[in-house]
Every structure is written in structure tokens, then in C-alpha cells.
Amino acid sequence: MSITPSKKPLVVTTGEPAGIGMDIVLQLAVQGKLQALEHPVIVLADETVLKQRAQAIYGEQIFEQYPNLWQRIDSEQDISEQLATHESDNAAPRFYMIDVPCAAQVTAGQLNVQNAQMVINQLKLAHQLAISGSAAAIVTGPLQKSVLIDAGITLADGSMFTGHTEFFMQQSGCDKVVMMLANAAMKVALVTTHLPLSQVAAAITTENLQKTIQILMADLKQKFGLSQPKVLVCGLNPHAGEDGHLGTEEIDIINPVLREFQQQGMDLSLAMPADTLFTPRHLQQCDAVLAMYHDQGLPVLKSHGFGDTVNLTLGLPYIRTSVDHGTALDLAGHPVKPEANQNGQVDDIKQVANSHSLWQALTMASDMANATVPDLR
């Protein structure tokens, strides 16, 4: 008879191998935080590179202090049974790894286009584990989009690779997902994601806005436990169009859609000027903000907690969270030394912030998998 683990695992992609993804996973493991999660953690990384990075950051003693730092899992075998077998051993760690090999040598801080496929292989494997029900959630580390684009990596539909959000959307067969970032100050969802500003207005269509609102309101209820979520909506134009004098998208598209959902009983504002909406008085009265484009909402949100912000993809058939920072190539592979010079101390602070961001993404994924409401406020 097969045995099953007490909890399905969280799958962590380490992303760009030359970046900080492996470093912050190692930091959480050394701090004992991965072991404290309610779910086992499976890390996707190149095993050889991960060990080299561990030695570079923590020295040879890490292998003595943590002899079972990474228990390997075979992705070709039943994940559930392997985890259950390890859980029956009290000495076994609560974090594991699946080896995803790089094609070329990895030097911390130096990008190599030859390793672009390894990054995509991580994402494909994470998707397979989540969509099959073998994993409770995906937590993604930072990748370098320019490397994937230079390598000719494309999305499932043949278009240019634009990010995790679009990748998982197409792999899952969804025609629409919603990117939302959340921290203690606010939750901000986006109607459009990684588009040049010149293309944003054309992408604000009735259908796109309707689908975005439907996904946002459904997941605020299902994944955040809000029975009647209240959402404030940004206009596209300055002053929300100033009655059509500064643009007509609010009159022609945005407000008609919002009125339609208001009539269905949803608690949504009409289009508001973004510079008015993002003030404490209004933010205290809502559960989330819907912004029309990337740089309308995210700079404000990140100014209220860059290291504490989690990226979520709403509308997927599984949970996906992510860190809110990049690959931090300048920090990758460097030991954290509190006694370093002034520049080094700044880097240490950045390293701690990046590690905390991953921790926030992991705990939120765990909370959602347990059907509990993340305590962000």
C-alpha cells in the first residue's frame, strides 16, 4: 500500500543560476526557516552549482553542520511516496531538491545565455508538479528575462518570453490571469502586465477588463477569505480623464464595465484618479486596488515595503507566488559579513531583504494551500 506525506510540498524555482535565487534559498535553510514551514519544500536547482554556492557563501563547514542539506527527489518517480518515505525518518529534512542541470559552467554574477534552457526547464517542471496535484504551490525565484529573450526562448504560443506570469498562464491553458502584488500596506492587481506604455491603452478593452475583475473578485474571496471584497479602481488617464478632456477610455470602456459589476452587487469604485486613490484615506477603506498598468500601481506599492512584497498570479488552476526582486547579480555568491565596509553593509541589508521576500512568498503560499487567510495587515 502506498503512503502519502502529511502535506503536499511547495516547489521553489531558483531561477537564474548566476543570480541570487540559490543564495536566498540557502539562507532560509541555514536559518532553519524552511524546516519550520507546515509544508515540505522542494527546490529546483543544479545540484552541483548549489553545493558550490553553499561552499562559497558558508565555507566547508556547512556540509558538516548540515550533512543532509538537500535530500534528492527523483522527478521521474512518485513525488508523494518519496516524501512520505523521508517523513517517516525523523532525521530527514523538510526540504528537498530536484536536480535541474545547467548546460554550461556557472559563475555567480555572470550571465550565460547557454543556461537559459535550464531556467525554462525549472518552470516547466514546477508547472507539471502543480498541475498534476503533486505540489501545493509554486514559489518562483528571480530570472533574467534578457537572457531568455537573447536565447530565443518563447512562450507556448511562439511569442517572446515576457515573464513568469505569461508563462504559467499559457502552460495552464488559461486565456487570462491577473498579476497582483501584496504587502502589509495594500494589494494591487493589474489589468495589463508587461506591455510597453504605448500599447497599454489599446489593451484596455471591455473584455479584458471584465475578465480581470471576475478573476480578481473570485480569488479575493477564495484565496483571501474576503466575503465581500471592496476594490478601488484607477482610471487610465490623468485625473481619470477629466470628463473626457484628457482621454475617453474611462467614459467609453472602464466606467461602463464597472457599473455593470456594481449592478451585480460587487463593491467596486468607478475609475478614480490614481494620485487620489493612492492616499491613506482611500487605501484604508479598501481590500485591493485595480491599476490599469504596471508602473501605475507597483511603484507606490513597493515604496511601502519592497522586501515585504509578494507577487501572486490569480486565475491559475494552482497557487503561484513569487519574490518581488530581481536576480541581484552583484550579490550572488558573496558571503554576508556584518563587519564589512559601508558598501558591504548596504549589500548585506539588501541580501536580508531579498531573503525576507522569499520567506514572505513561501509563507503566503503555505497559508493559501492551507486555506487560511494571509495576515498581511
C-alpha positions in Angstrom: 0.0 0.0 0.0 1.3 3.4 -0.9 1.9 6.0 1.8 1.4 9.8 1.4 3.1 12.7 3.1 1.2 14.8 5.7 1.3 17.9 3.4 1.9 18.4 -0.3 5.2 20.2 -1.0 5.8 23.8 -2.0 8.0 23.8 -5.2 10.6 26.6 -5.3 12.3 27.5 -8.6 15.7 29.1 -8.0 15.6 30.9 -11.4 18.7 32.4 -13.0 21.7 30.3 -11.8 24.1 33.2 -11.8 21.8 35.3 -9.7 20.8 35.3 -6.0 18.0 32.7 -6.2 20.1 29.9 -4.8 21.7 32.1 -2.2 18.4 33.2 -0.6 17.1 29.6 -0.5 20.3 28.5 1.2 20.0 31.4 3.7 16.5 30.3 4.7 17.7 26.7 5.1 20.6 27.7 7.3 18.3 29.9 9.4 16.0 26.9 9.9 13.0 28.6 8.3 12.4 26.1 5.6 12.1 23.4 8.2 9.5 25.5 10.1 7.0 25.6 7.3 4.0 23.3 7.5 4.7 22.0 4.0 7.8 20.2 2.8 9.9 22.3 0.3 11.3 21.0 -3.0 13.9 23.2 -4.5 14.6 23.1 -8.3 18.3 23.8 -8.9 21.5 22.5 -10.4 22.8 20.3 -7.6 26.5 20.9 -8.3 26.1 24.6 -8.6 24.0 24.7 -5.4 26.8 23.0 -3.5 29.4 25.2 -4.9 27.3 28.3 -4.0 26.8 26.9 -0.4 30.6 26.4 0.0 31.3 29.9 -1.4 28.9 31.6 1.0 29.2 29.5 4.1 32.5 27.6 3.7 33.2 23.9 4.0 31.7 23.7 7.5 28.2 23.9 6.0 28.4 20.3 4.9 29.4 19.2 8.4 26.7 21.3 10.1 24.1 20.2 7.5 25.1 16.8 6.2 21.6 16.2 4.7 21.2 19.8 3.5 19.4 18.6 0.3 17.7 15.2 0.1 17.3 14.5 -3.6 13.9 13.7 -5.1 13.5 11.9 -8.4 11.1 13.8 -10.6 10.5 10.7 -12.7 9.2 8.8 -9.6 6.1 9.3 -7.5 6.8 12.5 -5.5 4.2 11.8 -2.8 5.6 8.4 -1.9 9.2 9.7 -1.8 8.3 12.5 0.6 6.3 10.1 2.7 9.2 7.7 3.0 11.5 10.6 4.0 9.0 11.9 6.5 8.9 8.5 8.3 12.6 9.2 9.1 12.6 11.7 12.0 16.2 12.8 11.0 15.1 13.7 7.4 14.9 17.3 6.5 11.7 19.1 5.5 13.4 20.4 2.4 14.5 18.5 -0.7 15.8 19.2 -4.2 15.3 18.0 -7.7 18.5 18.4 -9.9 17.9 20.6 -12.9 21.3 20.7 -14.6 22.8 23.7 -16.4 24.3 23.3 -19.8 27.4 25.4 -19.1 29.6 26.4 -16.2 28.0 28.9 -13.8 29.9 31.9 -12.4 28.0 33.8 -9.8 27.1 37.3 -11.1 27.9 36.5 -14.7 25.1 35.7 -17.1 25.4 32.9 -19.7 22.9 32.6 -22.4 23.7 28.9 -22.6 21.9 28.3 -19.3 18.7 29.9 -20.4 17.1 26.5 -21.2 17.8 25.3 -17.6 15.7 28.2 -16.3 12.8 27.2 -18.5 13.2 23.6 -17.5 12.7 24.6 -13.9 9.4 26.4 -14.8 8.1 23.5 -16.9 8.8 21.0 -14.1 7.2 23.3 -11.5 4.1 23.6 -13.7 3.9 19.8 -14.2 4.2 19.1 -10.5 1.5 21.7 -9.7 -1.0 20.9 -12.4 -0.8 17.2 -11.6 -1.6 17.8 -8.0 1.8 16.7 -6.8 2.6 20.1 -5.3 0.6 22.5 -3.2 2.0 25.7 -4.8 4.8 27.1 -6.8 7.1 29.8 -5.4 9.4 31.3 -8.1 12.8 32.9 -7.6 14.1 35.7 -9.9 15.1 35.1 -13.5 16.8 37.3 -16.1 14.4 37.9 -18.9 17.0 39.4 -21.2 18.9 36.1 -21.2 15.9 34.1 -22.1 15.0 36.5 -24.9 18.6 36.5 -26.2 18.5 32.7 -26.2 15.4 32.7 -28.4 13.2 31.3 -25.7 9.5 31.8 -26.5 6.2 31.2 -24.8 3.9 28.4 -25.8 2.2 30.5 -28.4 5.5 31.4 -30.0 5.6 34.9 -28.8 8.6 36.5 -27.0 9.2 35.4 -23.4 7.8 38.2 -21.2 7.8 36.7 -17.7 6.6 34.1 -15.2 3.0 35.3 -15.3 2.5 34.8 -19.0 4.5 31.5 -19.0 2.3 29.9 -16.4 -0.9 31.3 -18.0 -0.1 29.7 -21.3 1.2 26.4 -19.8 -2.1 26.1 -17.9 -4.2 26.8 -21.0 -5.7 30.0 -19.4 -6.8 32.8 -21.6 -6.4 35.3 -18.8 -4.7 35.6 -15.5 -4.2 38.6 -13.2 -0.9 39.8 -11.7 -1.3 41.0 -8.1 1.3 42.2 -5.6 0.6 42.4 -1.9 2.2 43.6 1.2 1.1 44.9 4.6 0.1 48.3 3.1 -2.0 47.2 0.1 -2.8 44.7 -2.6 -2.5 45.9 -6.2 -3.8 44.0 -9.2 -3.1 44.9 -12.8 -5.3 44.9 -15.9 -2.2 44.8 -18.1 1.2 43.5 -17.2 4.4 43.6 -19.2 3.5 45.8 -22.0 5.2 48.9 -23.4 3.3 52.0 -22.3 2.5 52.8 -25.9 0.4 49.6 -26.1 -1.5 49.9 -22.8 -4.5 52.0 -24.0 -5.3 49.6 -26.8 -5.2 46.7 -24.3 -7.8 48.2 -22.0 -10.8 46.6 -23.7 -14.2 45.7 -22.3 -13.4 42.0 -22.5 -10.0 42.3 -20.8 -11.4 44.4 -18.0 -14.3 42.1 -17.4 -12.2 39.0 -17.2 -9.7 40.8 -14.9 -12.4 41.9 -12.5 -14.0 38.4 -12.5 -10.7 36.7 -11.6 -9.7 39.3 -9.0 -13.0 39.2 -7.2 -13.2 35.4 -7.2 -9.7 35.0 -5.9 -10.1 37.7 -3.2 -13.0 35.6 -1.9 -11.5 32.1 -2.4 -7.8 32.7 -1.6 -8.0 35.6 0.9 -11.3 34.7 2.6 -13.0 38.1 1.9 -16.7 37.5 1.7 -17.4 40.9 0.1 -14.2 42.5 -1.1 -14.0 46.2 -1.7 -11.9 47.3 -4.7 -10.9 50.8 -5.8 -10.1 51.2 -9.5 -7.6 53.5 -11.1 -8.5 55.4 -14.2 -6.2 55.1 -17.2 -5.6 58.8 -17.8 -4.6 61.7 -15.6 -7.5 62.9 -13.4 -9.3 59.7 -14.6 -9.8 61.5 -18.0 -11.1 64.8 -16.6 -14.6 64.2 -18.0 -13.2 63.2 -21.4 -10.8 66.2 -21.8 -7.7 64.1 -21.0 -8.8 60.8 -22.6 -12.1 59.0 -23.1 -11.2 55.4 -22.0 -12.9 56.0 -18.6 -16.2 57.1 -20.3 -16.2 54.6 -23.2 -14.8 51.4 -21.5 -13.8 51.5 -17.9 -16.8 53.0 -16.1 -19.5 51.1 -18.2 -17.8 47.8 -17.1 -17.6 48.9 -13.5 -21.3 49.9 -13.4 -22.2 46.5 -14.9 -20.4 44.7 -12.0 -21.8 47.2 -9.4 -25.3 46.2 -10.6 -24.3 42.6 -9.9 -23.6 43.5 -6.3 -19.8 43.8 -6.4 -18.2 46.6 -4.3 -16.2 48.4 -6.9 -15.5 52.1 -7.3 -15.8 53.9 -10.6 -12.5 55.0 -12.2 -10.6 57.2 -9.8 -7.5 59.4 -10.4 -4.5 57.3 -9.4 -2.9 60.1 -7.4 -6.0 60.5 -5.3 -6.7 56.8 -4.9 -3.2 56.0 -3.5 -3.6 58.0 -0.4 -4.0 56.6 3.2 -7.7 57.7 3.5 -8.7 55.7 0.5 -6.4 52.7 1.0 -7.7 52.2 4.5 -11.2 51.8 3.1 -10.5 49.0 0.5 -9.2 45.5 0.3 -7.4 45.9 -3.0 -6.6 48.3 -5.8 -7.0 47.6 -9.5 -4.5 49.5 -11.6 -4.6 49.7 -15.4 -0.9 49.2 -16.0 2.4 48.0 -14.4 4.0 51.3 -13.5 0.8 53.0 -12.4 0.4 50.8 -9.3 3.6 49.0 -8.5 5.9 51.9 -7.7 3.5 53.1 -5.0 3.1 49.6 -3.5 6.8 48.8 -3.5 7.6 52.1 -1.8 5.6 50.8 1.1 7.5 47.6 1.5 9.9 46.4 -1.2 11.3 43.4 0.8 7.9 42.5 2.2 6.0 42.3 -1.1 4.8 39.1 -2.7 3.8 38.6 -6.3 0.8 36.4 -6.9 -0.7 35.1 -10.2 -4.5 35.0 -9.8 -6.7 32.8 -12.1 -4.3 29.9 -12.4 -5.5 26.3 -11.5 -2.9 26.3 -8.8 -1.2 28.7 -6.3 1.8 30.7 -7.6 3.7 33.3 -5.6 7.0 35.0 -6.2 9.6 37.3 -4.8 9.4 40.9 -5.7 13.1 41.5 -6.6 15.4 40.7 -9.4 18.5 38.5 -9.8 20.8 40.8 -7.8 23.8 39.7 -9.8 26.1 42.0 -7.7 25.2 40.0 -4.5 25.3 36.4 -5.9 27.8 34.1 -4.3 29.1 36.6 -1.8 29.3 35.8 1.9 27.2 38.0 4.2 29.7 39.7 6.5 28.3 42.1 9.2 31.8 43.6 9.7 32.2 44.6 6.0 32.8 48.2 4.9 30.0 50.6 4.3 29.2 49.4 0.8 29.3 45.8 2.1 26.9 46.6 4.8 24.4 48.1 2.3 24.7 44.9 0.3 24.1 42.8 3.5 20.9 44.8 4.1 19.8 44.1 0.5 20.6 40.4 0.9 18.5 40.2 4.1 15.6 42.0 2.3 15.8 39.6 -0.6 15.8 36.6 1.7 12.8 38.0 3.6 10.9 38.5 0.3 11.3 34.8 -0.5 10.2 33.9 3.1 7.0 36.0 2.6 6.3 34.3 -0.7 6.8 30.9 0.9 4.6 31.6 3.9 1.8 33.1 1.8 1.8 30.0 -0.5 1.7 27.8 2.6 -1.2 29.8 4.1 -3.2 29.7 0.8 -2.5 25.9 0.5 -3.9 25.5 4.0 -6.9 27.6 3.0 -6.0 30.2 5.7 -6.1 33.9 5.1 -2.6 35.5 5.0 -2.3 38.1 7.7 -0.9 41.0 5.6 -2.4 43.9 7.5 
